[in-house]
């Protein structure tokens, strides 16, 4: 069972690492979309949210500083879900559905991240620390 946990941890952490890297790779595009959604200081917000994703993803991937990682992910997922994926404000049915899917995905990711806090540490096969 330890190996399944490690595989899941790598996939889950890797998902957030990839997302964080993409925040920096596509900074201009994501900043423009954030500006359209009314986010203040969109460039800084996208950079900061990318950093939160990297911190959270790396912590889970390595199995180190998990509480800090989960906190980083919560600080990303909660405001982003309500600001960027506010499906309840959208009239177009297709756009509304897309935003609802992203909102619900973020809530599921938040739930999974919070569950990690219930797993006793040290985690199996953790790297460093």
Secondary structure, DSSP 8 states (H G I E B T S, - for coil): -HHHHHHHHHHHHHHHHHHHHHHHHTHHHHHHHHHHTT-TTHHHHHHHHHHHHHHHHHHHHHTSSHHHHHHHHHHHHHHHHHHH--GGG--SHHHHHHHHHHHHHHHHHHHHHHHHTTS-SS-TT----
